[in-house]
């Protein structure tokens, strides 16, 4: 039997997968490490093209990087893929459609699973369905390892550890920026857009999942964190603040629930906000948000939103 890879990037030809390759390559050699890693996807040809592209980008020959063919819709293929590595870095989204098959296979094979999901329905459903089995196998299934949830969640933990007194509540703010040279067109990738469309369309699923996942509600503590005025201009950031619709709040609340139930610590209340620079942007976002909310309610509206993504 061939030796397992330490890390395997699934979906390496996509936006997120490509972004991971330089960092995984760097990590594999940092501090004297010698981690083995590879990439996985449906097309061996496209995977080789990605390795050639990334080789030019980072100035290192990646031609000998192991390649694992995997079709996410083929159970046998997924099983072989997860058995070839110790950790799967899953970059195939939207996870509500393509995530569970990989999580299930990882738990059964004893392989750890990491993804960059920002989809609360997917994350909490996986916890509901697979937490017991993963715990028995000693498998970690870690979601939300993307841009915003890690600094939000760990930031609250860090603040609590260094706060003199009882930390009652935290409000976080996220601002958008562009990495590298700005390019024309949408600032988010298609997978993120598709996740947002279907996530909002099926938002009501969360109530039933959470009712089963958390049969006991957390106690209410005083003073209660009041919802922020929409919109408002906080003193700590330069711009206008609006509620952040991503997964950060649910991620932090899940961590705080764990601390309460396992360590008997008082949970910190959390509010997550994002910042835009001007009132005009607030108005435009409100209009676009209203249209978006209406369109996702209907199948034709969802198709329209997904098709319009490609229109420049």
ROTI-561256 format. One line per field, with one value per residue: residue number from 1; residue in one letter; chain; x, y, z of N, C-alpha, C in turn. Coordinates in steps of 0.2 Angstrom, whole numbers, always signed. Example, Ala and Ser with C-alpha at 12.3 -4.5 7.8 and 13.67 -1.06 7.14 Angstrom:
BEGIN
num (1	2)
residuo (A	S)
cadena (A	A)
n_px (+66	+64)
n_py (-28	-11)
n_pz (+39	+35)
ca_px (+62	+68)
ca_py (-22	-5)
ca_pz (+39	+36)
c_px (+66	+64)
c_py (-16	+0)
c_pz (+39	+39)
***
This chain:
BEGIN
num (1	2	3	4	5	6	7	8	9	10	11	12	13	14	15	16	17	18	19	20	21	22	23	24	25	26	27	28	29	30	31	32	33	34	35	36	37	38	39	40	41	42	43	44	45	46	47	48	49	50	51	52	53	54	55	56	57	58	59	60	61	62	63	64	65	66	67	68	69	70	71	72	73	74	75	76	77	78	79	80	81	82	83	84	85	86	87	88	89	90	91	92	93	94	95	96	97	98	99	100	101	102	103	104	105	106	107	108	109	110	111	112	113	114	115	116	117	118	119	120	121	122	123	124	125	126	127	128	129	130	131	132	133	134	135	136	137	138	139	140	141	142	143	144	145	146	147	148	149	150	151	152	153	154	155	156	157	158	159	160	161	162	163	164	165	166	167	168	169	170	171	172	173	174	175	176	177	178	179	180	181	182	183	184	185	186	187	188	189	190	191	192	193	194	195	196	197	198	199	200	201	202	203	204	205	206	207	208	209	210	211	212	213	214	215	216	217	218	219	220	221	222	223	224	225	226	227	228	229	230	231	232	233	234	235	236	237	238	239	240	241	242	243	244	245	246	247	248	249	250	251	252	253	254	255	256	257	258	259	260	261	262	263	264	265	266	267	268	269	270	271	272	273	274	275	276	277	278	279	280	281	282	283	284	285	286	287	288	289	290	291	292	293	294	295	296	297	298	299	300	301	302	303	304	305	306	307	308	309	310	311	312)
residuo (X	X	X	X	X	X	X	X	X	X	X	X	X	X	X	X	X	X	X	X	X	X	X	X	X	X	X	X	X	X	X	X	X	X	X	X	X	X	X	X	X	X	X	X	X	X	X	X	X	X	X	X	X	X	X	X	X	X	X	X	X	X	X	X	X	X	X	X	X	X	X	X	X	X	X	X	X	X	X	X	X	X	X	X	X	X	X	X	X	X	X	X	X	X	X	X	X	X	X	X	X	X	X	X	X	X	X	X	X	X	X	X	X	X	X	X	X	X	X	X	X	X	X	X	X	X	X	X	X	X	X	X	X	X	X	X	X	X	X	X	X	X	X	X	X	X	X	X	X	X	X	X	X	X	X	X	X	X	X	X	X	X	X	X	X	X	X	X	X	X	X	X	X	X	X	X	X	X	X	X	X	X	X	X	X	X	X	X	X	X	X	X	X	X	X	X	X	X	X	X	X	X	X	X	X	X	X	X	X	X	X	X	X	X	X	X	X	X	X	X	X	X	X	X	X	X	X	X	X	X	X	X	X	X	X	X	X	X	X	X	X	X	X	X	X	X	X	X	X	X	X	X	X	X	X	X	X	X	X	X	X	X	X	X	X	X	X	X	X	X	X	X	X	X	X	X	X	X	X	X	X	X	X	X	X	X	X	X	X	X	X	X	X	X	X	X	X	X	X	X	X	X	X	X	X	X	X	X	X	X	X	X)
cadena (A	A	A	A	A	A	A	A	A	A	A	A	A	A	A	A	A	A	A	A	A	A	A	A	A	A	A	A	A	A	A	A	A	A	A	A	A	A	A	A	A	A	A	A	A	A	A	A	A	A	A	A	A	A	A	A	A	A	A	A	A	A	A	A	A	A	A	A	A	A	A	A	A	A	A	A	A	A	A	A	A	A	A	A	A	A	A	A	A	A	A	A	A	A	A	A	A	A	A	A	A	A	A	A	A	A	A	A	A	A	A	A	A	A	A	A	A	A	A	A	A	A	A	A	A	A	A	A	A	A	A	A	A	A	A	A	A	A	A	A	A	A	A	A	A	A	A	A	A	A	A	A	A	A	A	A	A	A	A	A	A	A	A	A	A	A	A	A	A	A	A	A	A	A	A	A	A	A	A	A	A	A	A	A	A	A	A	A	A	A	A	A	A	A	A	A	A	A	A	A	A	A	A	A	A	A	A	A	A	A	A	A	A	A	A	A	A	A	A	A	A	A	A	A	A	A	A	A	A	A	A	A	A	A	A	A	A	A	A	A	A	A	A	A	A	A	A	A	A	A	A	A	A	A	A	A	A	A	A	A	A	A	A	A	A	A	A	A	A	A	A	A	A	A	A	A	A	A	A	A	A	A	A	A	A	A	A	A	A	A	A	A	A	A	A	A	A	A	A	A	A	A	A	A	A	A	A	A	A	A	A	A)
n_px (+4	+3	+11	+2	-3	+1	-7	-21	-27	-43	-52	-43	-42	-51	-56	-53	-46	-34	-29	-25	-14	+0	+1	+0	+11	+21	+19	+22	+36	+40	+49	+57	+49	+43	+31	+21	+11	-3	-14	-32	-45	-58	-52	-37	-29	-33	-28	-15	-12	-15	-5	+6	+4	+4	+17	+24	+20	+24	+38	+43	+46	+32	+29	+30	+21	+9	-5	-22	-36	-53	-70	-83	-96	-96	-96	-87	-75	-73	-71	-59	-51	-51	-45	-32	-25	-20	-27	-40	-41	-55	-60	-71	-86	-104	-105	-117	-122	-111	-103	-106	-104	-90	-87	-94	-87	-74	-75	-79	-67	-58	-51	-45	-54	-55	-63	-68	-81	-94	-107	-120	-131	-125	-114	-119	-128	-119	-113	-123	-127	-115	-106	-106	-101	-89	-82	-80	-71	-61	-59	-57	-68	-67	-74	-77	-65	-60	-59	-65	-71	-62	-53	-63	-69	-58	-53	-62	-61	-47	-49	-57	-49	-39	-45	-49	-59	-77	-81	-94	-100	-97	-94	-90	-82	-80	-71	-70	-57	-45	-34	-18	-17	-30	-44	-55	-73	-83	-80	-80	-79	-88	-92	-94	-104	-115	-117	-122	-134	-141	-140	-147	-160	-164	-164	-173	-171	-162	-168	-175	-164	-156	-164	-164	-151	-147	-155	-157	-158	-146	-143	-150	-141	-137	-130	-141	-136	-140	-148	-139	-142	-149	-144	-128	-116	-102	-90	-78	-74	-71	-83	-100	-110	-117	-127	-118	-120	-115	-107	-101	-106	-114	-104	-96	-105	-107	-95	-94	-105	-100	-90	-97	-105	-95	-85	-91	-91	-96	-106	-100	-109	-112	-111	-111	-104	-103	-93	-96	-91	-98	-114	-121	-117	-123	-137	-137	-134	-145	-155	-151	-150	-164	-169	-162	-166	-180	-179	-172	-182	-189	-188	-185	-179	-168	-161	-159	-151	-139	-136	-133	-122	-111	-112	-103)
n_py (-6	+11	+25	+37	+53	+68	+80	+84	+93	+96	+99	+107	+115	+125	+142	+144	+133	+134	+145	+140	+132	+139	+142	+130	+123	+131	+130	+116	+115	+123	+128	+117	+107	+92	+90	+79	+82	+84	+86	+86	+81	+81	+81	+76	+82	+95	+97	+96	+107	+117	+115	+118	+132	+137	+134	+143	+155	+154	+151	+139	+122	+112	+100	+87	+85	+75	+68	+66	+58	+62	+60	+69	+65	+52	+38	+28	+33	+45	+38	+32	+43	+50	+40	+41	+50	+60	+71	+80	+94	+103	+111	+111	+118	+124	+119	+114	+106	+98	+95	+85	+72	+70	+73	+63	+51	+54	+53	+40	+34	+38	+50	+67	+82	+98	+113	+128	+133	+144	+142	+141	+131	+120	+117	+116	+105	+95	+93	+89	+77	+69	+71	+62	+50	+55	+59	+46	+40	+48	+59	+75	+87	+102	+117	+133	+139	+150	+167	+176	+170	+163	+174	+181	+172	+167	+179	+184	+174	+177	+190	+188	+180	+189	+200	+210	+206	+202	+197	+202	+205	+206	+216	+214	+220	+220	+224	+226	+222	+222	+210	+210	+214	+224	+217	+218	+215	+204	+204	+193	+175	+163	+152	+156	+165	+157	+149	+159	+162	+150	+148	+158	+156	+144	+147	+145	+132	+131	+133	+121	+112	+117	+116	+102	+100	+108	+106	+111	+128	+141	+150	+166	+181	+196	+212	+212	+211	+223	+224	+232	+248	+250	+258	+262	+273	+269	+273	+267	+263	+268	+272	+266	+255	+239	+224	+209	+196	+184	+168	+170	+174	+163	+154	+159	+158	+145	+140	+147	+141	+128	+131	+134	+123	+113	+118	+126	+140	+157	+161	+172	+186	+190	+201	+203	+214	+222	+234	+248	+262	+273	+283	+282	+269	+261	+263	+258	+245	+241	+242	+232	+221	+220	+216	+205	+196	+194	+188	+176	+168	+161	+149	+153	+165	+162	+155	+166	+175	+167	+165	+178	+181	+179	+189	+203)
n_pz (+0	-4	+3	+13	+8	+16	+15	+5	-9	-13	-28	-35	-46	-46	-41	-27	-24	-32	-26	-14	-17	-17	-4	+3	-2	+3	+17	+18	+18	+29	+44	+44	+41	+31	+23	+14	-1	-12	-26	-31	-42	-55	-69	-75	-84	-83	-70	-71	-79	-70	-61	-69	-71	-58	-55	-63	-56	-43	-45	-44	-48	-50	-56	-52	-42	-33	-41	-39	-46	-45	-44	-38	-38	-38	-28	-26	-31	-23	-11	-13	-15	-2	+5	+2	+8	+23	+27	+20	+10	+7	-7	-15	-19	-22	-5	+0	-10	-13	-3	+8	+3	+3	+17	+23	+18	+22	+36	+38	+33	+42	+39	+41	+38	+30	+26	+17	+19	+20	+24	+34	+35	+29	+37	+50	+48	+45	+57	+65	+58	+58	+69	+80	+75	+69	+81	+87	+79	+80	+71	+64	+58	+50	+47	+38	+36	+30	+24	+34	+45	+54	+59	+66	+75	+83	+86	+96	+106	+109	+114	+125	+133	+136	+142	+155	+167	+166	+150	+141	+128	+110	+96	+79	+65	+47	+33	+16	+4	-9	-15	-21	-39	-44	-53	-68	-66	-56	-39	-31	-31	-43	-36	-23	-25	-30	-18	-10	-16	-15	-2	+5	-1	+5	+18	+29	+32	+43	+55	+58	+58	+69	+79	+81	+83	+94	+106	+119	+124	+125	+140	+145	+146	+156	+154	+139	+123	+112	+95	+82	+76	+59	+44	+53	+59	+65	+78	+78	+66	+49	+40	+35	+44	+42	+45	+44	+33	+33	+39	+51	+63	+67	+68	+79	+89	+90	+95	+107	+113	+115	+124	+135	+137	+139	+147	+156	+155	+154	+140	+127	+120	+103	+89	+71	+59	+43	+34	+24	+13	+10	+11	-1	-6	+4	+1	-12	-10	-2	-11	-21	-12	-8	-21	-24	-13	-16	-29	-26	-20	-30	-43	-56	-53	-46	-56	-65	-57	-56	-69	-73	-67	-76	-85	-90)
ca_px (+0	+7	+11	-3	-1	-1	-12	-23	-32	-48	-55	-38	-43	-56	-54	-51	-41	-28	-27	-22	-8	+6	+2	+1	+18	+26	+18	+25	+43	+41	+51	+60	+44	+43	+25	+19	+4	-5	-20	-37	-51	-60	-48	-30	-26	-33	-24	-8	-12	-14	+2	+11	+2	+6	+24	+27	+18	+29	+45	+46	+43	+28	+27	+30	+16	+5	-12	-27	-42	-59	-77	-87	-102	-94	-94	-80	-70	-72	-68	-52	-47	-50	-40	-25	-22	-22	-31	-43	-43	-60	-62	-77	-93	-106	-105	-124	-123	-105	-99	-108	-101	-83	-87	-96	-81	-68	-77	-78	-60	-53	-47	-48	-58	-55	-66	-69	-88	-97	-114	-122	-135	-121	-110	-123	-131	-114	-112	-129	-127	-108	-102	-104	-96	-82	-79	-78	-66	-55	-59	-59	-71	-67	-77	-77	-58	-59	-57	-68	-74	-56	-51	-69	-70	-52	-52	-67	-57	-41	-51	-59	-43	-35	-50	-49	-66	-81	-83	-101	-102	-92	-96	-85	-83	-76	-70	-68	-51	-43	-28	-15	-19	-38	-46	-62	-78	-85	-74	-81	-80	-94	-95	-97	-111	-120	-118	-126	-140	-145	-141	-153	-166	-166	-162	-178	-169	-158	-172	-176	-157	-154	-169	-162	-144	-146	-162	-157	-156	-142	-146	-149	-137	-138	-134	-142	-133	-145	-146	-137	-146	-147	-137	-126	-109	-98	-84	-72	-72	-72	-88	-106	-110	-123	-127	-115	-125	-111	-108	-97	-110	-116	-97	-94	-110	-106	-89	-96	-109	-95	-86	-103	-107	-90	-80	-95	-90	-102	-105	-100	-114	-109	-114	-106	-106	-98	-92	-95	-88	-102	-121	-123	-116	-128	-143	-137	-134	-151	-159	-149	-152	-171	-171	-159	-171	-186	-177	-170	-188	-192	-183	-183	-175	-161	-157	-157	-145	-133	-134	-131	-115	-106	-112	-99)
ca_py (+0	+17	+29	+42	+60	+72	+85	+84	+99	+93	+105	+112	+119	+130	+148	+143	+128	+138	+150	+136	+129	+142	+142	+123	+122	+135	+126	+109	+116	+128	+126	+110	+101	+89	+87	+77	+85	+83	+89	+81	+84	+77	+81	+75	+87	+102	+97	+97	+114	+121	+114	+122	+139	+139	+134	+150	+160	+154	+150	+132	+117	+108	+95	+80	+85	+69	+70	+61	+59	+61	+63	+70	+62	+44	+36	+24	+38	+49	+34	+31	+49	+51	+35	+42	+56	+60	+77	+83	+102	+102	+117	+110	+121	+125	+113	+111	+101	+94	+94	+79	+66	+70	+73	+56	+47	+56	+50	+32	+32	+41	+55	+73	+86	+105	+117	+135	+134	+150	+140	+138	+125	+114	+116	+113	+99	+90	+92	+85	+70	+66	+72	+56	+45	+58	+58	+39	+39	+53	+63	+82	+90	+109	+121	+140	+141	+155	+174	+180	+167	+162	+180	+183	+167	+167	+186	+184	+170	+180	+196	+185	+178	+195	+205	+211	+206	+197	+199	+201	+205	+209	+218	+214	+223	+217	+228	+223	+225	+218	+207	+210	+219	+223	+215	+220	+210	+203	+203	+186	+170	+160	+147	+160	+168	+152	+148	+164	+162	+144	+148	+163	+153	+139	+149	+142	+125	+131	+132	+114	+109	+120	+113	+95	+100	+111	+105	+116	+135	+144	+155	+173	+185	+203	+216	+209	+214	+225	+224	+238	+252	+249	+257	+267	+275	+268	+277	+263	+261	+273	+271	+264	+248	+235	+217	+204	+190	+177	+163	+172	+174	+156	+150	+161	+156	+137	+140	+149	+135	+123	+133	+134	+116	+108	+121	+129	+147	+161	+163	+179	+188	+192	+204	+204	+219	+224	+241	+251	+268	+279	+282	+280	+262	+258	+264	+254	+238	+240	+241	+226	+216	+218	+213	+198	+193	+192	+183	+169	+164	+158	+145	+157	+170	+159	+154	+173	+177	+163	+166	+185	+182	+179	+195	+208)
ca_pz (+0	-5	+9	+12	+8	+22	+13	-2	-10	-18	-31	-35	-52	-45	-38	-20	-24	-35	-21	-8	-19	-15	+3	+5	-4	+8	+23	+18	+20	+34	+50	+44	+39	+25	+22	+7	-3	-19	-28	-34	-46	-60	-75	-74	-89	-80	-64	-74	-81	-64	-58	-73	-70	-51	-55	-65	-52	-37	-46	-41	-52	-46	-60	-49	-37	-35	-44	-38	-50	-41	-46	-32	-39	-39	-21	-26	-33	-17	-6	-15	-14	+5	+8	-1	+12	+30	+28	+14	+10	+2	-10	-20	-17	-15	+0	+1	-15	-15	+3	+12	+1	+6	+24	+25	+16	+27	+43	+37	+31	+47	+37	+43	+33	+31	+21	+18	+19	+24	+23	+40	+34	+28	+43	+56	+46	+45	+64	+67	+55	+58	+75	+84	+71	+69	+88	+89	+74	+81	+65	+64	+52	+52	+42	+39	+37	+25	+25	+39	+51	+58	+64	+70	+81	+87	+89	+102	+111	+111	+118	+131	+137	+138	+145	+163	+169	+162	+143	+140	+121	+106	+89	+75	+59	+42	+28	+10	+1	-15	-14	-28	-44	-45	-60	-69	-65	-49	-34	-27	-37	-44	-31	-17	-27	-30	-11	-7	-19	-12	+6	+6	-4	+9	+25	+34	+34	+49	+61	+60	+60	+75	+84	+83	+85	+100	+110	+125	+122	+130	+145	+143	+151	+156	+149	+133	+117	+107	+88	+80	+71	+52	+45	+58	+58	+72	+80	+78	+59	+44	+35	+37	+46	+41	+47	+40	+32	+32	+44	+57	+69	+69	+70	+85	+94	+91	+99	+114	+116	+117	+130	+140	+139	+141	+152	+160	+154	+152	+133	+125	+114	+97	+83	+66	+54	+38	+33	+17	+14	+9	+12	-7	-6	+8	-3	-18	-7	+1	-17	-23	-7	-9	-27	-23	-8	-20	-34	-23	-18	-36	-47	-62	-51	-45	-62	-68	-54	-58	-76	-74	-65	-81	-89	-88)
c_px (+4	+6	+6	+0	-3	-7	-14	-28	-37	-51	-49	-38	-48	-52	-50	-45	-34	-25	-23	-15	-1	+7	+3	+9	+23	+25	+22	+32	+45	+44	+54	+55	+45	+37	+24	+12	+3	-12	-25	-42	-53	-56	-41	-27	-27	-29	-17	-7	-11	-8	+7	+10	+5	+14	+27	+25	+23	+36	+48	+42	+39	+25	+26	+25	+11	-2	-17	-34	-48	-65	-81	-93	-102	-92	-88	-74	-68	-69	-61	-48	-46	-45	-33	-22	-24	-27	-33	-44	-48	-62	-68	-84	-97	-107	-112	-125	-117	-101	-100	-105	-94	-83	-89	-90	-75	-70	-76	-71	-55	-49	-50	-50	-58	-58	-66	-76	-90	-105	-116	-126	-130	-117	-113	-126	-125	-112	-117	-129	-120	-104	-101	-100	-89	-78	-76	-72	-60	-54	-61	-62	-72	-69	-75	-69	-56	-57	-59	-69	-68	-54	-57	-69	-64	-51	-57	-63	-51	-43	-53	-54	-39	-39	-50	-56	-70	-83	-90	-103	-97	-96	-90	-87	-78	-77	-68	-61	-49	-36	-24	-18	-27	-39	-53	-67	-80	-79	-75	-81	-87	-97	-97	-104	-116	-122	-123	-133	-144	-145	-146	-160	-168	-164	-167	-176	-165	-162	-173	-169	-155	-158	-167	-155	-143	-153	-163	-154	-151	-145	-145	-145	-138	-131	-135	-139	-139	-143	-144	-142	-144	-149	-135	-118	-105	-92	-77	-69	-74	-77	-95	-107	-117	-122	-123	-119	-121	-112	-104	-100	-112	-109	-95	-99	-109	-100	-91	-101	-105	-92	-91	-104	-102	-86	-84	-93	-96	-101	-105	-105	-110	-113	-109	-108	-101	-98	-92	-94	-92	-110	-124	-122	-121	-135	-143	-137	-141	-156	-157	-151	-159	-173	-168	-164	-177	-184	-176	-176	-191	-186	-180	-178	-168	-157	-155	-151	-139	-131	-131	-124	-110	-106	-108	-102)
c_py (+6	+21	+35	+49	+63	+77	+84	+89	+96	+99	+110	+116	+125	+136	+147	+138	+130	+142	+146	+134	+132	+141	+135	+121	+125	+131	+120	+109	+120	+125	+119	+105	+98	+86	+85	+80	+84	+87	+84	+85	+79	+76	+81	+81	+94	+103	+99	+104	+118	+121	+118	+130	+141	+138	+140	+155	+160	+153	+144	+127	+112	+102	+88	+80	+79	+72	+64	+62	+57	+64	+63	+67	+54	+42	+33	+29	+42	+45	+33	+37	+50	+46	+36	+47	+56	+66	+79	+90	+102	+109	+117	+113	+122	+118	+110	+105	+96	+92	+87	+73	+65	+70	+65	+51	+48	+52	+43	+30	+34	+46	+62	+77	+93	+108	+124	+137	+141	+149	+137	+132	+119	+112	+113	+106	+93	+88	+88	+78	+66	+67	+66	+51	+48	+57	+51	+38	+43	+58	+70	+84	+98	+113	+128	+142	+146	+162	+176	+176	+165	+168	+182	+178	+167	+174	+186	+180	+174	+186	+193	+183	+184	+201	+205	+212	+201	+200	+197	+201	+208	+210	+218	+217	+221	+222	+225	+226	+220	+216	+207	+215	+218	+221	+216	+214	+209	+202	+196	+181	+167	+156	+151	+163	+163	+150	+153	+164	+156	+145	+153	+159	+147	+141	+146	+135	+125	+130	+125	+110	+111	+117	+106	+95	+103	+111	+110	+123	+137	+149	+162	+177	+192	+206	+212	+214	+216	+225	+231	+242	+251	+255	+262	+268	+274	+272	+273	+261	+267	+271	+269	+257	+245	+228	+213	+198	+184	+173	+165	+171	+167	+152	+152	+158	+148	+136	+142	+144	+130	+125	+133	+127	+112	+111	+125	+137	+151	+163	+170	+180	+191	+195	+205	+209	+220	+231	+243	+259	+274	+277	+279	+272	+258	+258	+259	+246	+236	+238	+234	+220	+215	+214	+205	+194	+190	+187	+176	+165	+160	+155	+149	+162	+168	+158	+161	+175	+173	+164	+173	+186	+182	+185	+201	+215)
c_pz (+0	+2	+8	+12	+14	+21	+6	-4	-15	-21	-33	-42	-52	-42	-32	-20	-27	-29	-15	-10	-16	-8	+6	+4	+1	+14	+23	+19	+25	+40	+50	+42	+32	+23	+15	+5	-10	-20	-31	-37	-51	-66	-73	-78	-86	-74	-66	-76	-75	-61	-62	-72	-63	-51	-57	-60	-46	-38	-44	-46	-48	-50	-57	-43	-38	-37	-42	-42	-45	-44	-40	-32	-39	-32	-21	-27	-26	-12	-7	-13	-7	+8	+6	+3	+19	+31	+21	+15	+5	-1	-15	-17	-23	-11	+1	-4	-15	-8	+7	+10	+3	+13	+26	+24	+21	+34	+43	+36	+37	+44	+39	+37	+35	+25	+22	+17	+23	+24	+30	+40	+33	+34	+48	+54	+47	+53	+67	+65	+57	+64	+79	+81	+71	+76	+89	+85	+76	+75	+66	+57	+54	+46	+43	+40	+31	+28	+32	+46	+56	+63	+68	+76	+85	+90	+96	+107	+114	+116	+125	+136	+140	+141	+152	+165	+165	+155	+142	+132	+117	+99	+85	+68	+53	+36	+22	+7	-5	-14	-21	-32	-45	-53	-61	-68	-58	-45	-30	-33	-37	-39	-25	-19	-27	-23	-8	-9	-16	-5	+8	+4	+1	+17	+30	+36	+41	+55	+63	+62	+67	+81	+86	+86	+92	+104	+116	+123	+127	+134	+143	+148	+150	+156	+142	+127	+112	+100	+86	+75	+64	+48	+51	+56	+64	+72	+78	+71	+54	+39	+39	+39	+45	+44	+42	+39	+31	+38	+50	+63	+72	+71	+77	+91	+95	+96	+106	+117	+119	+123	+136	+142	+142	+147	+157	+160	+151	+144	+131	+119	+109	+92	+78	+61	+49	+36	+25	+18	+13	+10	+5	-8	-2	+4	-8	-15	-4	-5	-20	-19	-8	-15	-26	-18	-12	-25	-31	-21	-24	-40	-52	-59	-49	-51	-65	-64	-55	-65	-77	-71	-70	-86	-86	-89)
***
